């Protein structure tokens, strides 16, 4: 499997999601999105794979959350999020081969990306 995790090592949910992947024999490509923020096109791709709007991959409890700036312009919102990656939901796990993604909240939601045989430890 070709899995990418948009990871924050300081987040317990992100660490647990990574642990679940590894327990199932998957060593994902790790993107520490605070160090290497995804660009706006990648954010649009993530939202599309998750089948949600860009606002739905934002952490509404963060101080930087732009409640007054949420607009219908998805591209502009993606650009804003790429400049403020701290606001992005974490972790986001992408199955690059299957072209699908999940948000690892709860961490066990990542199991939906794994083949049935991959959930046996």
MOLINJO-V996693 format. One record per backbone hydrogen bond with DSSP energy under -0.5 kcal/mol. NH is the residue of the N-H (numbers start at 1). CO is the residue of the C=O. If there is no record, write none. Layout:
nh->NH co->CO
nh->NH co->CO
//
This chain:
nh->3 co->1
nh->4 co->94
nh->5 co->29
nh->6 co->92
nh->7 co->5
nh->7 co->31
nh->11 co->8
nh->12 co->10
nh->15 co->11
nh->16 co->12
nh->17 co->13
nh->18 co->14
nh->19 co->15
nh->20 co->16
nh->21 co->17
nh->22 co->18
nh->23 co->19
nh->24 co->20
nh->24 co->21
nh->25 co->22
nh->26 co->21
nh->27 co->25
nh->28 co->26
nh->29 co->3
nh->30 co->28
nh->31 co->5
nh->31 co->29
nh->32 co->30
nh->33 co->7
nh->33 co->31
nh->35 co->32
nh->36 co->32
nh->43 co->39
nh->44 co->40
nh->45 co->41
nh->46 co->42
nh->47 co->43
nh->48 co->44
nh->49 co->45
nh->50 co->46
nh->51 co->47
nh->51 co->48
nh->52 co->47
nh->56 co->53
nh->57 co->54
nh->58 co->55
nh->59 co->87
nh->60 co->58
nh->62 co->59
nh->65 co->62
nh->67 co->65
nh->69 co->66
nh->70 co->66
nh->70 co->67
nh->74 co->72
nh->77 co->73
nh->78 co->74
nh->79 co->75
nh->80 co->76
nh->81 co->77
nh->82 co->78
nh->83 co->79
nh->83 co->80
nh->84 co->80
nh->84 co->81
nh->87 co->84
nh->88 co->85
nh->89 co->57
nh->91 co->6
nh->92 co->6
nh->93 co->91
nh->93 co->102
nh->94 co->4
nh->95 co->100
nh->96 co->2
nh->96 co->94
nh->97 co->2
nh->99 co->95
nh->100 co->95
nh->101 co->49
nh->102 co->93
nh->104 co->91
nh->104 co->102
nh->105 co->103
nh->109 co->106
nh->110 co->107
nh->111 co->108
nh->112 co->109
nh->113 co->110
nh->114 co->111
nh->118 co->115
nh->119 co->115
nh->119 co->116
nh->120 co->117
//
